Amino acid sequence: GRTGTRNFRMRRPMAAYNEEYLKEDTINYTISFNGKARFNMEFAADETSDAIQAAVLADERSQKWIEGKTPKKIIVVPKKIVNVVI
């Protein structure tokens, strides 16, 4: 016999959920230099763009790609990526 019907999902109540648990505490950002992804960093979900930029520039992994140069531009796309243009 059949194990289900077409309206199987329609007959079941939706699972209850709590909005509080759906909010992420931290966001994983991809850090890229001149458009090429190099590594990831985790930041608090409510971290400011300026704080993220400062942390990326201070990270020892960034020093390898910056090599003493001054970044021309730092683009922070909230909750996604940080691109450092050198």
N, CA, C and O atoms as a printed pandas DataFrame, in Angstrom:
     atom_number atom_name residue_name chain_id  residue_number  x_coord  y_coord  z_coord
0              1         N          GLY        A               1    0.812   -1.192    0.000
1              2        CA          GLY        A               1    0.000    0.000    0.000
2              3         C          GLY        A               1    0.851    1.249    0.000
3              4         O          GLY        A               1    2.080    1.200    0.067
4              5         N          ARG        A               2    0.167    2.353   -0.077
5              6        CA          ARG        A               2    0.836    3.654   -0.075
6              7         C          ARG        A               2    1.245    4.059    1.335
7              8         O          ARG        A               2    0.569    3.735    2.312
8              9         N          THR        A               3    2.342    4.760    1.421
9             10        CA          THR        A               3    2.812    5.184    2.740
10            11         C          THR        A               3    2.356    6.592    3.070
11            12         O          THR        A               3    2.485    7.024    4.216
12            13         N          GLY        A               4    1.835    7.310    2.111
13            14        CA          GLY        A               4    1.423    8.682    2.372
14            15         C          GLY        A               4    0.398    9.142    1.360
15            16         O          GLY        A               4    0.053    8.420    0.424
16            17         N          THR        A               5   -0.078   10.337    1.561
17            18        CA          THR        A               5   -1.016   10.922    0.607
18            19         C          THR        A               5   -0.474   12.250    0.136
19            20         O          THR        A               5    0.512   12.755    0.674
20            21         N          ARG        A               6   -1.110   12.811   -0.858
21            22        CA          ARG        A               6   -0.644   14.094   -1.395
22            23         C          ARG        A               6   -0.689   15.213   -0.366
23            24         O          ARG        A               6    0.171   16.092   -0.370
24            25         N          ASN        A               7   -1.660   15.189    0.494
25            26        CA          ASN        A               7   -1.846   16.271    1.459
26            27         C          ASN        A               7   -1.252   15.941    2.828
27            28         O          ASN        A               7   -1.673   16.498    3.841
28            29         N          PHE        A               8   -0.294   15.055    2.854
29            30        CA          PHE        A               8    0.293   14.610    4.113
30            31         C          PHE        A               8    0.743   15.773    4.993
31            32         O          PHE        A               8    0.412   15.814    6.178
32            33         N          ARG        A               9    1.483   16.704    4.436
33            34        CA          ARG        A               9    1.994   17.829    5.222
34            35         C          ARG        A               9    0.889   18.770    5.670
35            36         O          ARG        A               9    0.971   19.358    6.748
36            37         N          MET        A              10   -0.116   18.910    4.872
37            38        CA          MET        A              10   -1.196   19.831    5.188
38            39         C          MET        A              10   -1.954   19.404    6.442
39            40         O          MET        A              10   -2.538   20.246    7.125
40            41         N          ARG        A              11   -1.952   18.136    6.746
41            42        CA          ARG        A              11   -2.724   17.623    7.875
42            43         C          ARG        A              11   -1.976   17.722    9.198
43            44         O          ARG        A              11   -2.571   17.542   10.261
44            45         N          ARG        A              12   -0.690   18.004    9.143
45            46        CA          ARG        A              12    0.096   18.067   10.371
46            47         C          ARG        A              12    0.236   19.512   10.831
47            48         O          ARG        A              12    0.399   20.412   10.007
48            49         N          PRO        A              13    0.174   19.740   12.133
49            50        CA          PRO        A              13    0.378   21.114   12.622
50            51         C          PRO        A              13    1.849   21.512   12.472
51            52         O          PRO        A              13    2.744   20.669   12.536
52            53         N          MET        A              14    2.076   22.790   12.275
53            54        CA          MET        A              14    3.444   23.294   12.162
54            55         C          MET        A              14    4.144   23.143   13.509
55            56         O          MET        A              14    3.526   23.305   14.561
56            57         N          ALA        A              15    5.411   22.836   13.468
57            58        CA          ALA        A              15    6.191   22.720   14.697
58            59         C          ALA        A              15    6.315   24.099   15.335
59            60         O          ALA        A              15    6.511   25.094   14.639
60            61         N          ALA        A              16    6.202   24.154   16.627
61            62        CA          ALA        A              16    6.333   25.422   17.341
62            63         C          ALA        A              16    7.811   25.798   17.398
63            64         O          ALA        A              16    8.673   24.926   17.510
64            65         N          TYR        A              17    8.098   27.088   17.321
65            66        CA          TYR        A              17    9.478   27.543   17.420
66            67         C          TYR        A              17    9.534   28.855   18.176
67            68         O          TYR        A              17    8.544   29.582   18.268
68            69         N          ASN        A              18   10.683   29.138   18.704
69            70        CA          ASN        A              18   10.887   30.344   19.482
70            71         C          ASN        A              18   11.819   31.263   18.695
71            72         O          ASN        A              18   12.953   30.892   18.395
72            73         N          GLU        A              19   11.338   32.466   18.361
73            74        CA          GLU        A              19   12.125   33.438   17.583
74            75         C          GLU        A              19   13.495   33.696   18.213
75            76         O          GLU        A              19   14.482   33.899   17.505
76            77         N          GLU        A              20   13.549   33.686   19.533
77            78        CA          GLU        A              20   14.789   33.973   20.254
78            79         C          GLU        A              20   15.919   33.041   19.832
79            80         O          GLU        A              20   17.073   33.461   19.747
80            81         N          TYR        A              21   15.591   31.774   19.567
81            82        CA          TYR        A              21   16.609   30.799   19.211
82            83         C          TYR        A              21   17.004   30.859   17.742
83            84         O          TYR        A              21   18.011   30.268   17.352
84            85         N          LEU        A              22   16.235   31.556   16.928
85            86        CA          LEU        A              22   16.546   31.644   15.502
86            87         C          LEU        A              22   17.577   32.728   15.202
87            88         O          LEU        A              22   18.226   32.699   14.157
88            89         N          LYS        A              23   17.725   33.678   16.112
89            90        CA          LYS        A              23   18.685   34.762   15.902
90            91         C          LYS        A              23   20.096   34.238   16.126
91            92         O          LYS        A              23   20.368   33.538   17.101
92            93         N          GLU        A              24   20.983   34.588   15.208
93            94        CA          GLU        A              24   22.365   34.137   15.352
94            95         C          GLU        A              24   23.143   35.102   16.234
95            96         O          GLU        A              24   23.014   36.318   16.096
96            97         N          ASP        A              25   23.948   34.559   17.137
97            98        CA          ASP        A              25   24.773   35.381   18.018
98            99         C          ASP        A              25   26.027   35.842   17.295
99           100         O          ASP        A              25   26.511   36.952   17.517
100          101         N          THR        A              26   26.549   34.982   16.427
101          102        CA          THR        A              26   27.761   35.325   15.686
102          103         C          THR        A              26   27.535   35.097   14.196
103          104         O          THR        A              26   26.715   34.274   13.788
104          105         N          ILE        A              27   28.282   35.846   13.401
105          106        CA          ILE        A              27   28.207   35.740   11.946
106          107         C          ILE        A              27   29.602   35.402   11.433
107          108         O          ILE        A              27   30.590   35.988   11.878
108          109         N          ASN        A              28   29.684   34.471   10.509
109          110        CA          ASN        A              28   30.952   34.081    9.912
110          111         C          ASN        A              28   31.168   34.910    8.643
111          112         O          ASN        A              28   30.403   34.791    7.686
112          113         N          TYR        A              29   32.193   35.736    8.634
113          114        CA          TYR        A              29   32.518   36.584    7.486
114          115         C          TYR        A              29   33.661   35.968    6.687
115          116         O          TYR        A              29   34.614   35.442    7.262
116          117         N          THR        A              30   33.566   36.035    5.374
117          118        CA          THR        A              30   34.676   35.648    4.509
118          119         C          THR        A              30   35.532   36.894    4.339
119          120         O          THR        A              30   35.014   37.961    4.009
120          121         N          ILE        A              31   36.822   36.770    4.558
121          122        CA          ILE        A              31   37.739   37.894    4.408
122          123         C          ILE        A              31   38.474   37.710    3.090
123          124         O          ILE        A              31   39.125   36.689    2.871
124          125         N          SER        A              32   38.366   38.713    2.205
125          126        CA          SER        A              32   39.033   38.598    0.910
126          127         C          SER        A              32   39.921   39.806    0.660
127          128         O          SER        A              32   39.688   40.895    1.183
128          129         N          PHE        A              33   40.934   39.583   -0.146
129          130        CA          PHE        A              33   41.874   40.634   -0.526
130          131         C          PHE        A              33   41.857   40.742   -2.039
131          132         O          PHE        A              33   42.103   39.762   -2.743
132          133         N          ASN        A              34   41.564   41.942   -2.537
133          134        CA          ASN        A              34   41.422   42.184   -3.978
134          135         C          ASN        A              34   40.469   41.176   -4.626
135          136         O          ASN        A              34   40.710   40.703   -5.737
136          137         N          GLY        A              35   39.391   40.859   -3.920
137          138        CA          GLY        A              35   38.350   39.996   -4.469
138          139         C          GLY        A              35   38.587   38.505   -4.339
139          140         O          GLY        A              35   37.750   37.714   -4.773
140          141         N          LYS        A              36   39.702   38.101   -3.752
141          142        CA          LYS        A              36   39.991   36.673   -3.602
142          143         C          LYS        A              36   39.857   36.274   -2.132
143          144         O          LYS        A              36   40.538   36.823   -1.266
144          145         N          ALA        A              37   38.977   35.319   -1.862
145          146        CA          ALA        A              37   38.741   34.864   -0.492
146          147         C          ALA        A              37   40.013   34.231    0.069
147          148         O          ALA        A              37   40.649   33.400   -0.578
148          149         N          ARG        A              38   40.366   34.640    1.278
149          150        CA          ARG        A              38   41.597   34.133    1.897
150          151         C          ARG        A              38   41.343   33.369    3.196
151          152         O          ARG        A              38   41.982   32.345    3.439
152          153         N          PHE        A              39   40.425   33.848    4.030
153          154        CA          PHE        A              39   40.120   33.161    5.286
154          155         C          PHE        A              39   38.785   33.653    5.831
155          156         O          PHE        A              39   38.175   34.565    5.272
156          157         N          ASN        A              40   38.337   33.047    6.919
157          158        CA          ASN        A              40   37.071   33.425    7.557
158          159         C          ASN        A              40   37.328   33.928    8.966
159          160         O          ASN        A              40   38.279   33.515    9.631
160          161         N          MET        A              41   36.456   34.833    9.409
161          162        CA          MET        A              41   36.501   35.327   10.785
162          163         C          MET        A              41   35.075   35.381   11.306
163          164         O          MET        A              41   34.132   35.602   10.546
164          165         N          GLU        A              42   34.927   35.178   12.602
165          166        CA          GLU        A              42   33.615   35.209   13.228
166          167         C          GLU        A              42   33.476   36.477   14.058
167          168         O          GLU        A              42   34.381   36.846   14.807
168          169         N          PHE        A              43   32.321   37.144   13.914
169          170        CA          PHE        A              43   32.050   38.377   14.650
170          171         C          PHE        A              43   30.676   38.299   15.288
171          172         O          PHE        A              43   29.813   37.544   14.840
172          173         N          ALA        A              44   30.479   39.086   16.341
173          174        CA          ALA        A              44   29.155   39.179   16.963
174          175         C          ALA        A              44   28.183   39.716   15.921
175          176         O          ALA        A              44   28.554   40.542   15.087
176          177         N          ALA        A              45   26.949   39.250   15.967
177          178        CA          ALA        A              45   25.946   39.641   14.975
178          179         C          ALA        A              45   25.705   41.148   14.969
179          180         O          ALA        A              45   25.349   41.715   13.935
180          181         N          ASP        A              46   25.897   41.800   16.114
181          182        CA          ASP        A              46   25.642   43.242   16.194
182          183         C          ASP        A              46   26.923   44.080   16.121
183          184         O          ASP        A              46   26.907   45.263   16.461
184          185         N          GLU        A              47   28.018   43.479   15.683
185          186        CA          GLU        A              47   29.307   44.186   15.583
186          187         C          GLU        A              47   29.224   45.303   14.547
187          188         O          GLU        A              47   28.595   45.145   13.500
188          189         N          THR        A              48   29.865   46.436   14.847
189          190        CA          THR        A              48   29.843   47.567   13.913
190          191         C          THR        A              48   30.832   47.336   12.773
191          192         O          THR        A              48   31.787   46.569   12.902
192          193         N          SER        A              49   30.585   48.006   11.671
193          194        CA          SER        A              49   31.444   47.895   10.497
194          195         C          SER        A              49   32.871   48.346   10.823
195          196         O          SER        A              49   33.839   47.724   10.384
196          197         N          ASP        A              50   32.996   49.425   11.590
197          198        CA          ASP        A              50   34.326   49.939   11.961
198          199         C          ASP        A              50   35.101   48.928   12.809
199          200         O          ASP        A              50   36.303   48.745   12.621
200          201         N          ALA        A              51   34.411   48.281   13.735
201          202        CA          ALA        A              51   35.066   47.293   14.595
202          203         C          ALA        A              51   35.509   46.079   13.780
203          204         O          ALA        A              51   36.570   45.508   14.032
204          205         N          ILE        A              52   34.693   45.689   12.804
205          206        CA          ILE        A              52   35.043   44.560   11.938
206          207         C          ILE        A              52   36.277   44.902   11.116
207          208         O          ILE        A              52   37.195   44.090   11.004
208          209         N          GLN        A              53   36.304   46.105   10.538
209          210        CA          GLN        A              53   37.462   46.540    9.742
210          211         C          GLN        A              53   38.729   46.523   10.583
211          212         O          GLN        A              53   39.763   46.018   10.145
212          213         N          ALA        A              54   38.651   47.071   11.786
213          214        CA          ALA        A              54   39.823   47.134   12.663
214          215         C          ALA        A              54   40.322   45.729   13.009
215          216         O          ALA        A              54   41.528   45.480   13.007
216          217         N          ALA        A              55   39.403   44.821   13.302
217          218        CA          ALA        A              55   39.789   43.457   13.666
218          219         C          ALA        A              55   40.429   42.730   12.488
219          220         O          ALA        A              55   41.396   41.987   12.661
220          221         N          VAL        A              56   39.889   42.945   11.292
221          222        CA          VAL        A              56   40.452   42.297   10.100
222          223         C          VAL        A              56   41.873   42.796    9.856
223          224         O          VAL        A              56   42.777   42.000    9.602
224          225         N          LEU        A              57   42.074   44.102    9.932
225          226        CA          LEU        A              57   43.409   44.668    9.692
226          227         C          LEU        A              57   44.410   44.254   10.771
227          228         O          LEU        A              57   45.603   44.125   10.494
228          229         N          ALA        A              58   43.932   44.047   11.996
229          230        CA          ALA        A              58   44.819   43.670   13.098
230          231         C          ALA        A              58   45.152   42.173   13.088
231          232         O          ALA        A              58   46.130   41.758   13.709
232          233         N          ASP        A              59   44.357   41.370   12.398
233          234        CA          ASP        A              59   44.563   39.919   12.378
234          235         C          ASP        A              59   45.888   39.576   11.691
235          236         O          ASP        A              59   46.219   40.140   10.648
236          237         N          GLU        A              60   46.635   38.653   12.281
237          238        CA          GLU        A              60   47.953   38.296   11.723
238          239         C          GLU        A              60   47.853   37.699   10.325
239          240         O          GLU        A              60   48.779   37.840    9.526
240          241         N          ARG        A              61   46.745   37.035   10.021
241          242        CA          ARG        A              61   46.577   36.461    8.675
242          243         C          ARG        A              61   46.464   37.559    7.619
243          244         O          ARG        A              61   46.853   37.361    6.468
244          245         N          SER        A              62   45.931   38.716    8.013
245          246        CA          SER        A              62   45.806   39.838    7.074
246          247         C          SER        A              62   47.172   40.406    6.710
247          248         O          SER        A              62   47.388   40.847    5.581
248          249         N          GLN        A              63   48.081   40.393    7.660
249          250        CA          GLN        A              63   49.406   40.980    7.433
250          251         C          GLN        A              63   50.114   40.317    6.255
251          252         O          GLN        A              63   50.838   40.978    5.511
252          253         N          LYS        A              64   49.908   39.029    6.090
253          254        CA          LYS        A              64   50.517   38.284    4.990
254          255         C          LYS        A              64   50.092   38.858    3.639
255          256         O          LYS        A              64   50.896   38.931    2.710
256          257         N          TRP        A              65   48.816   39.266    3.534
257          258        CA          TRP        A              65   48.287   39.749    2.257
258          259         C          TRP        A              65   48.504   41.248    2.072
259          260         O          TRP        A              65   48.600   41.730    0.943
260          261         N          ILE        A              66   48.582   41.984    3.179
261          262        CA          ILE        A              66   48.775   43.434    3.075
262          263         C          ILE        A              66   50.243   43.764    2.801
263          264         O          ILE        A              66   50.545   44.681    2.037
264          265         N          GLU        A              67   51.145   43.019    3.421
265          266        CA          GLU        A              67   52.592   43.186    3.248
266          267         C          GLU        A              67   53.060   44.632    3.365
267          268         O          GLU        A              67   53.798   45.117    2.507
268          269         N          GLY        A              68   52.636   45.322    4.421
269          270        CA          GLY        A              68   53.105   46.673    4.675
270          271         C          GLY        A              68   52.439   47.761    3.847
271          272         O          GLY        A              68   52.697   48.943    4.071
272          273         N          LYS        A              69   51.592   47.394    2.901
273          274        CA          LYS        A              69   50.901   48.389    2.074
274          275         C          LYS        A              69   49.697   48.941    2.834
275          276         O          LYS        A              69   49.209   48.323    3.780
276          277         N          THR        A              70   49.227   50.109    2.409
277          278        CA          THR        A              70   48.030   50.686    3.002
278          279         C          THR        A              70   46.833   50.326    2.132
279          280         O          THR        A              70   46.830   50.622    0.937
280          281         N          PRO        A              71   45.821   49.694    2.708
281          282        CA          PRO        A              71   44.639   49.347    1.910
282          283         C          PRO        A              71   43.974   50.599    1.338
283          284         O          PRO        A              71   43.811   51.597    2.041
284          285         N          LYS        A              72   43.590   50.542    0.059
285          286        CA          LYS        A              72   42.920   51.669   -0.596
286          287         C          LYS        A              72   41.480   51.779   -0.132
287          288         O          LYS        A              72   40.947   52.875    0.037
288          289         N          LYS        A              73   40.854   50.620    0.071
289          290        CA          LYS        A              73   39.443   50.609    0.433
290          291         C          LYS        A              73   39.126   49.311    1.172
291          292         O          LYS        A              73   39.695   48.260    0.878
292          293         N          ILE        A              74   38.215   49.401    2.130
293          294        CA          ILE        A              74   37.743   48.211    2.834
294          295         C          ILE        A              74   36.222   48.214    2.729
295          296         O          ILE        A              74   35.556   49.140    3.191
296          297         N          ILE        A              75   35.692   47.173    2.122
297          298        CA          ILE        A              75   34.250   47.072    1.908
298          299         C          ILE        A              75   33.702   45.985    2.825
299          300         O          ILE        A              75   34.129   44.833    2.762
300          301         N          VAL        A              76   32.751   46.364    3.677
301          302        CA          VAL        A              76   32.109   45.399    4.567
302          303         C          VAL        A              76   30.669   45.217    4.108
303          304         O          VAL        A              76   29.871   46.153    4.155
304          305         N          VAL        A              77   30.343   44.009    3.665
305          306        CA          VAL        A              77   28.959   43.674    3.317
306          307         C          VAL        A              77   28.384   43.003    4.560
307          308         O          VAL        A              77   28.790   41.893    4.904
308          309         N          PRO        A              78   27.441   43.665    5.240
309          310        CA          PRO        A              78   26.929   43.139    6.510
310          311         C          PRO        A              78   26.499   41.676    6.439
311          312         O          PRO        A              78   25.778   41.255    5.535
312          313         N          LYS        A              79   26.966   40.928    7.419
313          314        CA          LYS        A              79   26.639   39.509    7.607
314          315         C          LYS        A              79   27.145   38.593    6.501
315          316         O          LYS        A              79   26.689   37.454    6.393
316          317         N          LYS        A              80   28.107   39.080    5.654
317          318        CA          LYS        A              80   28.586   38.230    4.568
318          319         C          LYS        A              80   30.099   38.238    4.373
319          320         O          LYS        A              80   30.765   37.231    4.611
320          321         N          ILE        A              81   30.638   39.377    3.938
321          322        CA          ILE        A              81   32.026   39.391    3.475
322          323         C          ILE        A              81   32.708   40.720    3.788
323          324         O          ILE        A              81   32.059   41.759    3.904
324          325         N          VAL        A              82   34.018   40.662    3.920
325          326        CA          VAL        A              82   34.846   41.861    4.040
326          327         C          VAL        A              82   35.873   41.766    2.923
327          328         O          VAL        A              82   36.616   40.788    2.841
328          329         N          ASN        A              83   35.918   42.784    2.057
329          330        CA          ASN        A              83   36.888   42.795    0.962
330          331         C          ASN        A              83   37.858   43.949    1.179
331          332         O          ASN        A              83   37.446   45.104    1.285
332          333         N          VAL        A              84   39.139   43.631    1.243
333          334        CA          VAL        A              84   40.183   44.636    1.413
334          335         C          VAL        A              84   40.820   44.851    0.049
335          336         O          VAL        A              84   41.368   43.923   -0.546
336          337         N          VAL        A              85   40.743   46.094   -0.445
337          338        CA          VAL        A              85   41.335   46.430   -1.739
338          339         C          VAL        A              85   42.693   47.061   -1.479
339          340         O          VAL        A              85   42.805   48.058   -0.767
340          341         N          ILE        A              86   43.727   46.460   -2.072
341          342        CA          ILE        A              86   45.096   46.947   -1.861
342          343         C          ILE        A              86   45.614   47.569   -3.143
343          344         O          ILE        A              86   46.749   48.042   -3.185
